[in-house]
Amino acid sequence: MRVKQSKSKNTINYSIIKDIKVGNKRTSTIVENLGNHNTLLKEHPDMEPLEWARLRAKELTEKEKEENKDFLITFSQNKQLKQNQLNEYHGGYLFLQDLYHQLDLPRINKEIQKRHRFNFSLDDILSRLIYGRILAPASKRFHPRIFKNITRT
């Protein structure tokens, strides 16, 4: 992330932008608008606005790196597995879950559920049916067996 200065006739506006590569092209998006030169001088009188903006950009970059850390699940070949313990994880639904929420289906399901006063969670049922049909296109009777192996509750 980096600091962008937009100079106008009367003041300088500061914002933090992030470069994103889409295909072969590079584009930038605004992460945070910090304000103009005079406001930043009032808020942080001990530092120059540009210095403070660079420190803020550095903080946001470090925070983003911490959030995007990879994790690894390790299993030992020498250790015996416990009987009746789940040792299989299906993470394929995570991608679908992101799309499901981008389409705003949970909100729509809540509105329908408020109107009709169902005794069950319409959102849970619809999401599991969609995930199951895409991940394992089997019959509807097979779906409960699929969701026993998914980590989502």
HELIX and SHEET records of a PDB file:
HELIX    1   1 HIS A   37  GLU A   43  1                                   7    
HELIX    2   2 PRO A   49  GLU A   67  1                                  19    
HELIX    3   3 TYR A   93  GLN A  102  1                                  10    
HELIX    4   4 LEU A  105  HIS A  116  1                                  12    
HELIX    5   5 LEU A  122  LEU A  135  1                                  14    
HELIX    6   6 LYS A  140  PHE A  142  5                                   3    
HELIX    7   7 HIS A  143  PHE A  147  1                                   5    
SHEET    1   A 3 ARG A   2  LYS A   7  0                                        
SHEET    2   A 3 ILE A  12  VAL A  22 -1                                        
SHEET    3   A 3 LYS A  25  ASN A  36 -1                                        
END                                                                             
